């Protein structure tokens, strides 16, 4: 029985450059290989998977994972790649893949390495090559660590955004035997920012709480380098950063007890300079940085001045390890619909659900929406009233159902908007047609004048003809600009018409099924059509996607109210 499964070509390149084998070149080489050794393979039987900008250090690549999924669905009979390391540089990763390919009876071939698992020789050579690929990867890792140790010897700053309290300054790192200088960077203390850092540590030691420390900074209008309010997460990052730690005896004892690699003598801990940490994070493309185990850190004494004494810094670490940051109490039943949509009309902060221990007549736990800034500043920076979460969620759903009615003012507005767009589109198209005719007319005049210029040559008339050509050319450029502007308007109106139609359809679908939706389905449905909801203390104002933030009252009657919560609609 014929094998009707597809042949997959996989190509990968770590970054987009003009060097090395491009993605396209890899694919072409694989197709040439198939023509030579598998001439029965047709173009329509080939599926190409391309990952550009991804390392071979792991298999977390979108197209690679998509190819694996096709393999598991038994849609692939053979995988061809340019070189073995395009698949993976990790022996363990490749061996897991190879075992899976064997399970699904999938052949594998690496064109430039001359490996084809269809033959026993190819399978043996494949294993040998992967051993060397793994060795190369481990050698590179060793070089990186050796480089870290070299950098640690100098305690230099590697660049990037300097932490709060410092600026980065370029200096001479070293001088070679032939007199050439190598540049380096070091951190210089900024007194004003250093005082903020000291306040962060002192207040945390006083309150023993990130939340209370955050409140203090918000109430006192102390901002970050980028003029943002300090969040608990920003504060924790600063409190955890060893760069502020003064290299003293307590610092030496702490890192020694934790088992970190200290690339400095104890005598270098001079109670003046700060600490420099290398290999603190594990950075991977497309993923958040992970903090490595402290035993993997490389510790050095930096060239910059420290800010926080070892005794205080170590005490802060103990407190952080003991206390988890307190966060808002989200409803345990996860019933709140408007988190991420509801915004405080006073300060612009998000309003988050906060659970109470009371229940309403339906047996539901009652929750309110609380302004984040009000909560964090203990009502000092914002004093917005709390809306009852159960009621405002219900009213929003009811309003969506009313808006989707064919007879609602909102739907009439949408239909009128579509009619206006259609009318404007026709007008713009007629104007565009006239402009194009004018352009053709002017271009014909220039062609006629060019013929006259060729006949006039060096006569006195040639100067006059050239002036006419230049004048007409100016008119053509002006018309081309107008054509471009009207084309842009037409594209925009086409998008607007589509937006109106989509919104109308989504409102209708949401209205028909919202009563039977789960909480998660309701939440997703609302987020698909609503841009934001602004609470002003009395009324909730709905802004749909495509809103120009202009308010239109949709009825002559007062907005419905329940539990002192009004509802008006904006679009």
Buried (B, 14 or more C-beta within 10 A) or exposed (E): EEEEBBBBBBBBBBEEEEEEBBBEEBBBBBBEBBEEEBEEBEEEBBBBBBBBEBBBBBBEBEBBEBBBEBBEEEBBBBBBBBBBBBBBBBBEBBBEBBEEBEEBEBBBBBBBBEBBBEEEEBBEBBEEBBEEBBEEBEEEEEEEBEEBBEBBEBBBBEEEEBBBBBEBEEBEBEEEEEEEEEEBBBBBBBEEBBEBBBBBBEBBBEBBBBBBBBBBBBEEEBEBEEEEBBBBEBBBEBBBBBBBBBBBEBBBBBBEEEEBBBBBEEEBBEEEBBBBBBBBEEEEEEEEEEEEEBEBBBBBBBBBBBBBBBBBBBBBBEBBEEEEBEEEEBBEEEBBBBBBBBBBBBBEBBBBBBBEEEEEEEEBBBBBBBBBBBBBBEEEBBEBBBBBBBBBBBBBBBBBBBBBEEEBBBBEBBEEBBEBBEEBBEEBEEBBEEBBEBBEEBBEBBEEBEEBBEEBEEEEEBEBBEEBBEEBEEBBEBBEEBBEEBEEBBEEBEEBBEBBEBBBEBBBBBBEEBEEBEBEEBBEBBBEBBBBBBBBBBBBBBBBBBBEEEEEEBEEEEBBEBEEBBBBBBB
